[in-house]
Amino acid sequence: MLVQGIKSRPVYTGFAIDENAQRHLFALEGEGARALLDQVKKVGKEFLAVSEILHVGEAHGKELAALGADILWSAPTTPVLLNRLRQNLINARMGTRLYLSGTEGFIGQAMKVALEQGIDFGSIVTEHRGSEARRVQCVHCKGITDNVTTQPFTCSHCGLTLLVRDHYSRRLAAFQGVCIDAEEPGSAPPPEVRFP
């Protein structure tokens, strides 16, 4: 059972285009492209003239290309997109607004890049789209496992059976996993899909 009310649990406010921004920078993963496409339907395309879209994943690439943004760049993998995002933020000017959308793991990793470049946490616009699978750090071996969908799950690094907590670390861009059967090994309940 997850502990309710943990304050570190990420909250995604949803996209709202900032009319006062001088430039818009979008980092989108897979279904995260829908967040931008929905905003275009809602407010129009004018802001795209001063927008750069970084996208990873096969979904919605043609729809994004049809928008006619100033710059559209498709990455082959998430690490490559995060590298490009880092460079864009290093060269960004005052008045640039950052928007992130995709899975929690993707948003967390992109947010980590932004925070490392000095972007204020509260100024980053986020919207969760796609799978609820989690990126989890084992608090025992410190290994990180991506795309965790079950509760509990077996750490891919040390083999312990972990309870996935709602406690989230922005520094690591991961939820925390703790051994569920430390006092009585093998007593963990069977895994159930909890984060589809």
N, CA, C and O of each residue as an XYZ file, in Angstrom:
784
protein
N       0.854     -1.183      0.000
C       0.000      0.000      0.000
C       0.897      1.243      0.000
O       1.825      1.347      0.802
N       0.617      2.164     -0.890
C       1.389      3.400     -0.954
C       0.977      4.345      0.162
O      -0.180      4.373      0.582
N       1.945      5.114      0.632
C       1.670      6.120      1.649
C       1.027      7.318      0.971
O       1.557      7.831     -0.014
N      -0.110      7.767      1.490
C      -0.841      8.878      0.884
C      -0.266     10.218      1.343
O       0.278     10.324      2.442
N      -0.390     11.238      0.494
C      -0.057     12.605      0.870
C       1.412     12.958      0.895
O       1.784     13.959      1.506
N       2.259     12.177      0.255
C       3.682     12.505      0.233
C       3.878     13.749     -0.618
O       3.458     13.779     -1.775
N       4.507     14.773     -0.062
C       4.599     16.068     -0.721
C       5.573     16.102     -1.902
O       5.513     17.017     -2.723
N       6.457     15.129     -1.993
C       7.422     15.144     -3.092
C       6.847     14.583     -4.386
O       7.483     14.668     -5.436
N       5.654     14.014     -4.317
C       5.009     13.452     -5.514
C       4.853     14.536     -6.560
O       4.276     15.582     -6.262
N       5.353     14.327     -7.796
C       5.247     15.370     -8.818
C       3.796     15.728     -9.143
O       2.905     14.878     -9.146
N       3.597     17.001     -9.413
C       2.294     17.509     -9.842
C       2.508     18.133    -11.218
O       3.399     18.963    -11.399
N       1.691     17.732    -12.178
C       1.812     18.234    -13.541
C       0.644     19.173    -13.815
O      -0.513     18.750    -13.815
N       0.944     20.428    -14.046
C      -0.101     21.452    -14.162
C      -0.787     21.468    -15.514
O      -1.882     22.017    -15.637
N      -0.177     20.884    -16.528
C      -0.748     20.907    -17.873
C      -0.238     22.112    -18.651
O       0.128     23.137    -18.076
N      -0.225     21.966    -19.964
C       0.275     23.032    -20.827
C      -0.685     24.208    -20.868
O      -1.903     24.043    -20.947
N      -0.111     25.382    -20.814
C      -0.797     26.642    -21.093
C       0.283     27.522    -21.709
O       1.297     27.795    -21.066
N       0.083     27.962    -22.928
C       1.100     28.734    -23.636
C       1.240     30.113    -22.984
O       0.256     30.826    -22.789
N       2.473     30.468    -22.656
C       2.768     31.756    -22.034
C       2.836     32.829    -23.124
O       3.782     32.859    -23.911
N       1.847     33.695    -23.165
C       1.784     34.752    -24.195
C       2.942     35.734    -24.101
O       3.291     36.372    -25.095
N       3.544     35.867    -22.922
C       4.615     36.841    -22.710
C       6.006     36.300    -23.015
O       6.982     37.049    -22.996
N       6.101     35.004    -23.296
C       7.410     34.415    -23.583
C       7.947     34.940    -24.912
O       7.198     35.147    -25.866
N       9.255     35.149    -24.949
C       9.924     35.571    -26.176
C      10.204     34.374    -27.088
O      10.279     34.505    -28.309
N      10.356     33.202    -26.457
C      10.639     31.964    -27.186
C      10.039     30.807    -26.395
O       9.984     30.839    -25.166
N       9.591     29.787    -27.122
C       9.014     28.588    -26.507
C       9.892     27.395    -26.879
O      10.205     27.189    -28.052
N      10.284     26.615    -25.879
C      11.091     25.414    -26.090
C      10.305     24.222    -25.550
O      10.024     24.139    -24.354
N       9.955     23.303    -26.447
C       9.181     22.121    -26.096
C      10.069     20.888    -26.171
O      10.750     20.671    -27.173
N      10.066     20.069    -25.099
C      10.719     18.759    -25.109
C       9.608     17.740    -24.912
O       8.972     17.695    -23.858
N       9.377     16.917    -25.942
C       8.209     16.035    -25.960
C       8.631     14.592    -26.227
O       9.480     14.315    -27.075
N       8.011     13.685    -25.476
C       8.285     12.265    -25.663
C       6.989     11.566    -26.045
O       5.989     11.695    -25.340
N       6.992     10.834    -27.143
C       5.849     10.012    -27.536
C       4.521     10.735    -27.477
O       4.307     11.719    -28.185
N       3.627     10.245    -26.628
C       2.290     10.821    -26.485
C       2.325     12.242    -25.935
O       1.317     12.947    -25.980
N       3.458     12.663    -25.425
C       3.608     14.040    -24.955
C       3.379     15.055    -26.052
O       3.049     16.207    -25.773
N       3.551     14.643    -27.298
C       3.286     15.533    -28.430
C       1.831     15.984    -28.440
O       1.529     17.082    -28.908
N       0.931     15.155    -27.932
C      -0.495     15.511    -27.881
C      -0.735     16.766    -27.041
O      -1.658     17.530    -27.324
N       0.074     16.982    -26.027
C      -0.103     18.177    -25.187
C       0.070     19.439    -26.025
O      -0.701     20.389    -25.886
N       1.077     19.449    -26.893
C       1.302     20.596    -27.773
C       0.224     20.667    -28.852
O      -0.319     21.740    -29.115
N      -0.087     19.542    -29.471
C      -1.112     19.530    -30.521
C      -2.459     20.028    -29.989
O      -3.182     20.738    -30.687
N      -2.788     19.656    -28.764
C      -4.038     20.127    -28.156
C      -4.013     21.633    -27.917
O      -5.035     22.301    -28.074
N      -2.861     22.171    -27.540
C      -2.754     23.620    -27.324
C      -2.909     24.392    -28.634
O      -3.515     25.463    -28.658
N      -2.363     23.852    -29.715
C      -2.503     24.505    -31.024
C      -3.983     24.580    -31.402
O      -4.446     25.610    -31.893
N      -4.721     23.499    -31.177
C      -6.162     23.514    -31.452
C      -6.874     24.559    -30.605
O      -7.840     25.181    -31.046
N      -6.386     24.744    -29.391
C      -7.050     25.642    -28.444
C      -6.723     27.116    -28.674
O      -7.620     27.959    -28.626
N      -5.440     27.443    -28.927
C      -5.030     28.860    -28.999
C      -4.510     29.299    -30.360
O      -4.214     30.479    -30.550
N      -4.392     28.383    -31.307
C      -3.864     28.749    -32.623
C      -2.380     28.459    -32.743
O      -1.770     27.918    -31.821
N      -1.793     28.824    -33.896
C      -0.405     28.461    -34.217
C       0.590     29.619    -34.129
O       1.785     29.409    -34.339
N       0.136     30.816    -33.830
C       1.018     31.984    -33.911
C       2.304     31.825    -33.106
O       3.375     32.216    -33.570
N       2.210     31.256    -31.906
C       3.381     31.107    -31.037
C       4.443     30.182    -31.628
O       5.600     30.227    -31.208
N       4.068     29.348    -32.592
C       5.019     28.402    -33.180
C       6.106     29.091    -34.004
O       7.151     28.493    -34.262
N       5.878     30.323    -34.415
C       6.887     31.062    -35.174
C       8.139     31.317    -34.338
O       9.220     31.534    -34.885
N       7.992     31.291    -33.017
C       9.134     31.496    -32.114
C       9.273     30.284    -31.196
O       9.547     30.423    -30.004
N       9.081     29.097    -31.766
C       9.120     27.864    -30.976
C      10.110     26.868    -31.547
O      10.295     26.767    -32.760
N      10.746     26.129    -30.637
C      11.578     24.992    -31.019
C      10.999     23.757    -30.353
O      10.733     23.746    -29.151
N      10.809     22.722    -31.152
C      10.238     21.470    -30.660
C      11.307     20.390    -30.749
O      11.846     20.123    -31.823
N      11.609     19.771    -29.610
C      12.481     18.607    -29.549
C      11.563     17.424    -29.266
O      10.797     17.445    -28.303
N      11.637     16.405    -30.095
C      10.694     15.289    -29.987
C      11.429     13.971    -30.091
O      12.356     13.817    -30.887
N      10.997     13.010    -29.265
C      11.528     11.654    -29.358
C      10.348     10.687    -29.347
O       9.379     10.885    -28.614
N      10.438      9.652    -30.158
C       9.368      8.666    -30.256
C       8.735      8.715    -31.629
O       8.774      9.739    -32.311
N       8.157      7.606    -32.021
C       7.573      7.508    -33.360
C       6.208      8.166    -33.462
O       5.804      8.586    -34.546
N       5.496      8.261    -32.356
C       4.133      8.796    -32.383
C       4.108     10.291    -32.679
O       4.879     11.054    -32.097
N       3.240     10.704    -33.567
C       2.890     12.103    -33.842
C       3.969     12.929    -34.549
O       3.851     14.152    -34.613
N       4.996     12.305    -35.070
C       6.042     13.042    -35.771
C       5.527     13.818    -36.973
O       5.906     14.971    -37.176
N       4.658     13.189    -37.777
C       4.122     13.872    -38.960
C       3.220     15.035    -38.577
O       3.238     16.079    -39.228
N       2.425     14.854    -37.513
C       1.550     15.938    -37.050
C       2.376     17.127    -36.563
O       2.022     18.278    -36.820
N       3.469     16.851    -35.865
C       4.338     17.937    -35.397
C       4.982     18.656    -36.576
O       5.080     19.883    -36.579
N       5.418     17.906    -37.565
C       6.038     18.515    -38.747
C       5.060     19.426    -39.475
O       5.454     20.464    -40.007
N       3.791     19.044    -39.500
C       2.776     19.837    -40.197
C       2.466     21.159    -39.499
O       1.832     22.033    -40.091
N       2.905     21.317    -38.252
C       2.618     22.554    -37.519
C       3.390     23.758    -38.063
O       2.932     24.894    -37.948
N       4.555     23.509    -38.652
C       5.350     24.605    -39.197
C       6.065     25.428    -38.140
O       6.206     26.641    -38.295
N       6.519     24.788    -37.064
C       7.267     25.491    -36.016
C       8.578     26.030    -36.581
O       9.061     25.557    -37.609
N       9.145     27.018    -35.902
C      10.425     27.587    -36.310
C      11.474     26.477    -36.449
O      12.184     26.411    -37.452
N      11.565     25.612    -35.440
C      12.507     24.493    -35.477
C      11.799     23.253    -34.942
O      11.169     23.303    -33.885
N      11.899     22.144    -35.665
C      11.436     20.842    -35.203
C      12.608     19.891    -35.331
O      13.178     19.744    -36.412
N      12.972     19.243    -34.228
C      14.098     18.312    -34.247
C      13.652     17.007    -33.606
O      13.186     16.996    -32.467
N      13.793     15.910    -34.336
C      13.429     14.589    -33.829
C      14.689     13.848    -33.416
O      15.635     13.726    -34.193
N      14.690     13.358    -32.191
C      15.842     12.645    -31.642
C      15.649     11.146    -31.799
O      14.520     10.659    -31.743
N      16.740     10.406    -31.996
C      16.622      8.947    -32.103
C      16.378      8.274    -30.747
O      15.766      7.207    -30.687
N      16.855      8.894    -29.657
C      16.707      8.325    -28.312
C      16.532      9.455    -27.297
O      16.830     10.615    -27.579
N      16.050      9.094    -26.124
C      15.877     10.083    -25.056
C      17.205     10.703    -24.626
O      17.257     11.924    -24.479
N      18.290      9.936    -24.413
C      19.547     10.575    -24.020
C      20.035     11.619    -25.041
O      20.589     12.650    -24.659
N      19.831     11.350    -26.322
C      20.236     12.312    -27.351
C      19.384     13.574    -27.247
O      19.906     14.683    -27.359
N      18.073     13.412    -27.035
C      17.206     14.580    -26.862
C      17.629     15.384    -25.638
O      17.672     16.613    -25.694
N      17.939     14.714    -24.541
C      18.339     15.421    -23.326
C      19.640     16.189    -23.527
O      19.821     17.270    -22.967
N      20.535     15.635    -24.322
C      21.783     16.340    -24.659
C      21.476     17.627    -25.430
O      22.028     18.685    -25.128
N      20.601     17.529    -26.417
C      20.213     18.700    -27.209
C      19.501     19.727    -26.322
O      19.735     20.929    -26.452
N      18.639     19.259    -25.431
C      17.949     20.153    -24.509
C      18.964     20.906    -23.652
O      18.838     22.115    -23.457
N      19.956     20.201    -23.148
C      21.005     20.829    -22.332
C      21.684     21.950    -23.116
O      21.869     23.049    -22.593
N      22.055     21.679    -24.364
C      22.721     22.699    -25.181
C      21.793     23.884    -25.449
O      22.227     25.036    -25.414
N      20.531     23.603    -25.715
C      19.569     24.687    -25.954
C      19.437     25.576    -24.721
O      19.365     26.799    -24.839
N      19.405     24.962    -23.544
C      19.254     25.748    -22.318
C      20.515     26.540    -21.998
O      20.436     27.641    -21.455
N      21.668     25.989    -22.330
C      22.926     26.733    -22.135
C      22.908     28.007    -22.974
O      23.381     29.056    -22.536
N      22.355     27.908    -24.189
C      22.332     29.054    -25.107
C      21.043     29.874    -25.038
O      20.904     30.861    -25.760
N      20.107     29.482    -24.184
C      18.809     30.172    -24.122
C      18.970     31.601    -23.612
O      19.862     31.908    -22.822
N      18.080     32.458    -24.088
C      18.056     33.853    -23.649
C      16.912     34.068    -22.679
O      15.991     33.258    -22.576
N      16.996     35.184    -21.972
C      15.918     35.553    -21.058
C      14.609     35.606    -21.837
O      14.575     36.083    -22.972
N      13.552     35.125    -21.237
C      12.242     35.134    -21.892
C      11.884     33.836    -22.567
O      10.826     33.734    -23.188
N      12.767     32.811    -22.458
C      12.467     31.497    -23.024
C      11.638     30.701    -22.018
O      11.996     30.627    -20.842
N      10.558     30.118    -22.461
C       9.695     29.294    -21.610
C       9.899     27.839    -21.994
O       9.894     27.501    -23.178
N      10.079     26.974    -20.998
C      10.315     25.549    -21.213
C       9.045     24.754    -20.898
O       8.416     24.945    -19.857
N       8.682     23.850    -21.831
C       7.512     22.979    -21.692
C       7.986     21.527    -21.840
O       8.724     21.207    -22.772
N       7.564     20.655    -20.925
C       7.945     19.245    -20.957
C       6.697     18.378    -20.922
O       5.799     18.612    -20.112
N       6.634     17.378    -21.796
C       5.498     16.463    -21.770
C       5.926     15.078    -22.228
O       6.727     14.927    -23.150
N       5.375     14.075    -21.565
C       5.655     12.675    -21.860
C       5.407     11.863    -20.608
O       4.569     12.223    -19.781
N       6.133     10.772    -20.467
C       6.000      9.930    -19.278
C       6.682     10.604    -18.092
O       7.467     11.538    -18.255
N       6.365     10.108    -16.889
C       6.988     10.684    -15.694
C       8.506     10.563    -15.738
O       9.219     11.488    -15.348
N       9.000      9.416    -16.214
C      10.449      9.231    -16.295
C      11.095     10.259    -17.203
O      12.141     10.817    -16.871
N      10.475     10.512    -18.351
C      11.007     11.490    -19.289
C      10.957     12.900    -18.696
O      11.949     13.629    -18.733
N       9.807     13.277    -18.153
C       9.670     14.620    -17.575
C      10.705     14.816    -16.474
O      11.344     15.866    -16.396
N      10.869     13.811    -15.628
C      11.841     13.922    -14.544
C      13.259     14.119    -15.037
O      13.994     14.950    -14.503
N      13.653     13.357    -16.059
C      15.008     13.479    -16.591
C      15.219     14.827    -17.275
O      16.280     15.435    -17.137
N      14.208     15.298    -18.014
C      14.317     16.596    -18.680
C      14.330     17.721    -17.652
O      15.056     18.702    -17.814
N      13.534     17.584    -16.600
C      13.519     18.590    -15.544
C      14.878     18.649    -14.842
O      15.357     19.729    -14.496
N      15.485     17.499    -14.635
C      16.811     17.446    -14.012
C      17.820     18.236    -14.850
O      18.633     18.985    -14.307
N      17.764     18.066    -16.157
C      18.647     18.829    -17.054
C      18.394     20.327    -16.889
O      19.335     21.115    -16.795
N      17.121     20.714    -16.855
C      16.761     22.129    -16.734
C      17.232     22.706    -15.397
O      17.765     23.814    -15.354
N      17.041     21.969    -14.321
C      17.460     22.447    -13.009
C      18.980     22.604    -12.937
O      19.483     23.535    -12.309
N      19.705     21.691    -13.581
C      21.171     21.786    -13.620
C      21.634     23.048    -14.352
O      22.730     23.549    -14.101
N      20.791     23.559    -15.260
C      21.137     24.776    -16.003
C      20.600     26.038    -15.316
O      20.699     27.134    -15.868
N      20.037     25.885    -14.123
C      19.598     27.037    -13.351
C      18.175     27.493    -13.623
O      17.784     28.574    -13.181
N      17.386     26.690    -14.345
C      15.995     27.047    -14.584
C      15.227     26.845    -13.279
O      15.396     25.823    -12.614
N      14.394     27.800    -12.912
C      13.598     27.699    -11.696
C      12.539     26.615    -11.861
O      11.827     26.585    -12.865
N      12.436     25.727    -10.879
C      11.498     24.605    -10.915
C      10.072     25.076    -11.194
O       9.358     24.466    -11.990
N       9.666     26.149    -10.545
C       8.301     26.639    -10.676
C       7.968     27.239    -12.024
O       6.795     27.446    -12.335
N       8.972     27.520    -12.826
C       8.714     28.149    -14.124
C       8.644     27.149    -15.275
O       8.420     27.542    -16.420
N       8.833     25.863    -14.988
C       8.800     24.834    -16.032
C       7.366     24.312    -16.160
O       6.765     23.885    -15.174
N       6.829     24.349    -17.368
C       5.459     23.897    -17.629
C       5.504     22.414    -17.975
O       6.248     22.006    -18.867
N       4.705     21.600    -17.269
C       4.749     20.152    -17.464
C       3.353     19.572    -17.671
O       2.365     20.073    -17.134
N       3.298     18.504    -18.464
C       2.045     17.764    -18.625
C       2.374     16.295    -18.838
O       3.102     15.939    -19.765
N       1.827     15.442    -17.966
C       2.055     14.007    -18.087
C       1.161     13.439    -19.179
O      -0.045     13.685    -19.190
N       1.746     12.686    -20.088
C       1.020     11.969    -21.133
C       1.687     10.611    -21.300
O       2.902     10.484    -21.151
N       0.896      9.615    -21.606
C       1.449      8.288    -21.872
C       1.462      7.410    -20.630
O       0.701      7.630    -19.688
N       2.320      6.431    -20.646
C       2.411      5.421    -19.597
C       2.651      6.038    -18.219
O       3.251      7.105    -18.090
N       2.168      5.339    -17.202
C       2.427      5.745    -15.825
C       3.619      4.999    -15.237
O       3.900      5.115    -14.044
N       4.326      4.228    -16.077
C       5.495      3.489    -15.606
C       6.464      4.450    -14.927
O       6.600      5.606    -15.328
N       7.122      3.957    -13.910
C       7.988      4.812    -13.104
C       9.466      4.490    -13.289
O       9.849      3.375    -13.643
N      10.264      5.493    -13.040
C      11.717      5.371    -12.951
C      11.993      5.264    -11.461
O      11.629      6.161    -10.701
N      12.636      4.171    -11.027
C      12.778      3.898     -9.604
C      14.240      3.690     -9.233
O      14.986      2.996     -9.924
N      14.633      4.320     -8.109
C      15.960      4.089     -7.567
C      15.851      3.164     -6.366
O      15.069      3.422     -5.451
N      16.626      2.094     -6.364
C      16.719      1.206     -5.212
C      17.527      1.936     -4.149
O      18.673      2.308     -4.399
N      16.950      2.149     -2.963
C      17.679      2.881     -1.921
C      18.799      2.044     -1.323
O      19.625      2.568     -0.576
N      18.843      0.753     -1.639
C      19.853     -0.132     -1.070
C      21.113     -0.189     -1.931
O      22.221     -0.038     -1.417
N      20.950     -0.407     -3.238
C      22.134     -0.507     -4.116
C      22.351      0.749     -4.950
O      23.384      0.892     -5.605
N      21.366      1.670     -4.926
C      21.400      2.941     -5.671
C      21.222      2.779     -7.170
O      21.352      3.757     -7.907
N      20.927      1.573     -7.645
C      20.667      1.357     -9.064
C      19.319      1.938     -9.465
O      18.387      1.968     -8.661
N      19.216      2.399    -10.704
C      17.970      2.969    -11.214
C      17.415      2.055    -12.297
O      18.131      1.633    -13.205
N      16.123      1.759    -12.182
C      15.414      0.929    -13.153
C      14.327      1.773    -13.797
O      13.522      2.386    -13.096
N      14.293      1.811    -15.113
C      13.268      2.546    -15.853
C      12.083      1.640    -16.147
O      12.195      0.414    -16.143
N      10.942      2.278    -16.402
C       9.726      1.596    -16.857
C       9.207      0.526    -15.899
O       8.835     -0.570    -16.319
N       9.189      0.853    -14.617
C       8.648     -0.057    -13.610
C       7.128      0.083    -13.628
O       6.594      1.183    -13.480
N       6.441     -1.037    -13.811
C       4.973     -1.009    -13.879
C       4.306     -1.763    -12.737
O       3.103     -1.613    -12.527
N       5.067     -2.578    -11.988
C       4.458     -3.418    -10.955
C       4.796     -2.944     -9.550
O       5.751     -2.202     -9.320
N       3.969     -3.407     -8.623
C       4.167     -3.138     -7.211
C       3.962     -4.452     -6.482
O       2.847     -4.967     -6.552
N       4.929     -5.051     -5.784
C       6.327     -4.657     -5.775
C       7.026     -5.099     -7.065
O       6.415     -5.721     -7.933
N       8.314     -4.767     -7.173
C       9.085     -5.217     -8.329
C      10.474     -5.637     -7.854
O      10.910     -5.273     -6.762
N      11.156     -6.408     -8.694
C      12.495     -6.885     -8.365
C      13.527     -5.928     -8.944
O      13.522     -5.651    -10.143
N      14.411     -5.425     -8.090
C      15.461     -4.507     -8.541
C      16.307     -5.196     -9.611
O      16.764     -6.323     -9.420
N      16.508     -4.516    -10.728
C      17.271     -5.094    -11.837
C      18.773     -5.090    -11.559
O      19.545     -5.651    -12.337
N      19.190     -4.472    -10.473
C      20.618     -4.387    -10.143
C      21.017     -5.360     -9.039
O      21.994     -6.096     -9.178
N      20.246     -5.363     -7.922
C      20.647     -6.199     -6.782
C      19.698     -7.352     -6.505
O      20.021     -8.228     -5.702
N      18.524     -7.379     -7.155
C      17.597     -8.486     -7.006
C      16.664     -8.416     -5.807
O      15.872     -9.336     -5.604
N      16.728     -7.357     -5.002
C      15.806     -7.226     -3.871
C      14.394     -6.940     -4.369
O      14.205     -6.347     -5.431
N      13.409     -7.367     -3.590
C      12.014     -7.077     -3.909
C      11.676     -5.726     -3.290
O      11.760     -5.558     -2.073
N      11.292     -4.757     -4.133
C      11.117     -3.376     -3.682
C       9.670     -2.917     -3.718
O       8.917     -3.246     -4.635
N       9.298     -2.152     -2.702
C       8.042     -1.415     -2.675
C       8.335     -0.062     -3.315
O       9.248      0.642     -2.884
N       7.571      0.306     -4.334
C       7.755      1.591     -5.005
C       6.961      2.632     -4.230
O       5.734      2.560     -4.162
N       7.657      3.591     -3.651
C       7.004      4.632     -2.850
C       6.647      5.825     -3.731
O       7.182      5.980     -4.828
N       5.742      6.659     -3.243
C       5.411      7.908     -3.923
C       6.449      8.981     -3.640
O       6.348     10.095     -4.153
N       7.453      8.652     -2.822
C       8.515      9.626     -2.550
C       9.362      9.788     -3.807
O       9.880      8.808     -4.343
N       9.500     11.016     -4.272
C      10.173     11.302     -5.536
C      11.372     12.204     -5.287
O      11.280     13.163     -4.522
N      12.477     11.908     -5.919
C      13.684     12.725     -5.820
C      13.897     13.476     -7.126
O      14.143     12.865     -8.166
N      13.802     14.817     -7.071
C      14.086     15.615     -8.271
C      15.547     15.489     -8.667
O      15.877     15.475     -9.853
N      16.419     15.397     -7.678
C      17.852     15.287     -7.955
C      18.158     14.052     -8.783
O      19.013     14.091     -9.668
N      17.458     12.946     -8.499
C      17.687     11.695     -9.215
C      16.695     11.472    -10.351
O      16.901     10.606    -11.200
N      15.617     12.259    -10.363
C      14.524     12.073    -11.324
C      13.970     10.658    -11.224
O      13.756      9.982    -12.230
N      13.742     10.227     -9.978
C      13.277      8.859     -9.758
C      12.473      8.759     -8.466
O      12.672      9.522     -7.521
N      11.556      7.786     -8.459
C      10.858      7.419     -7.239
C      11.779      6.512     -6.438
O      12.730      5.947     -6.979
N      11.498      6.377     -5.163
C      12.333      5.557     -4.295
C      11.706      4.187     -4.099
O      10.495      4.065     -3.915
N      12.550      3.149     -4.139
C      12.112      1.782     -3.899
C      12.826      1.223     -2.689
O      14.051      1.302     -2.595
N      12.058      0.652     -1.748
C      12.645      0.091     -0.525
C      12.285     -1.381     -0.417
O      11.222     -1.807     -0.870
N      13.178     -2.151      0.186
C      12.985     -3.598      0.317
C      11.714     -3.882      1.122
O      11.551     -3.394      2.240
N      10.834     -4.668      0.542
C       9.539     -4.943      1.162
C       9.580     -6.159      2.088
O       8.706     -6.317      2.941
N      10.586     -7.016      1.924
C      10.628     -8.250      2.730
C      11.981     -8.425      3.426
O      12.501     -9.537      3.516
N      12.539     -7.323      3.912
C      13.871     -7.364      4.527
C      13.903     -8.253      5.767
O      14.867     -8.988      5.977
N      12.850     -8.190      6.592
C      12.853     -8.959      7.834
C      12.469    -10.417      7.615
O      12.827    -11.285      8.412
N      11.741    -10.684      6.535
C      11.306    -12.050      6.240
C      11.424    -12.286      4.733
O      10.419    -12.249      4.024
N      12.647    -12.530      4.236
C      12.858    -12.706      2.801
C      11.897    -13.731      2.198
O      11.678    -14.808      2.753
N      11.328    -13.364      1.043
C      10.416    -14.246      0.341
C       8.958    -14.065      0.739
O       8.084    -14.760      0.220
N       8.686    -13.138      1.655
C       7.306    -12.941      2.121
C       6.563    -11.846      1.352
O       5.423    -11.520      1.681
N       7.202    -11.288      0.343
C       6.578    -10.201     -0.430
C       5.365    -10.719     -1.190
O       5.365    -11.859     -1.655
N       4.330     -9.888     -1.320
C       3.171    -10.304     -2.115
C       3.557    -10.402     -3.592
O       4.560     -9.819     -4.005
N       2.780    -11.127     -4.387
C       3.103    -11.206     -5.820
C       2.937     -9.844     -6.490
O       2.091     -9.047     -6.083
N       3.746     -9.577     -7.518
C       3.651     -8.274     -8.202
C       2.311     -8.112     -8.903
O       1.764     -9.061     -9.466
N       1.796     -6.886     -8.856
C       0.577     -6.511     -9.585
C       0.896     -5.269    -10.400
O       1.659     -4.411     -9.956
N       0.322     -5.170    -11.575
C       0.528     -3.969    -12.392
C      -0.193     -2.818    -11.708
O      -1.410     -2.864    -11.523
N       0.551     -1.792    -11.334
C      -0.004     -0.623    -10.651
C       0.258      0.666    -11.414
O      -0.411      1.676    -11.195
N       1.245      0.621    -12.319
C       1.622      1.811    -13.080
C       1.648      1.455    -14.566
O       2.722      1.312    -15.150
N       0.463      1.310    -15.183
C       0.412      0.834    -16.569
C       1.010      1.813    -17.574
O       1.030      1.532    -18.773
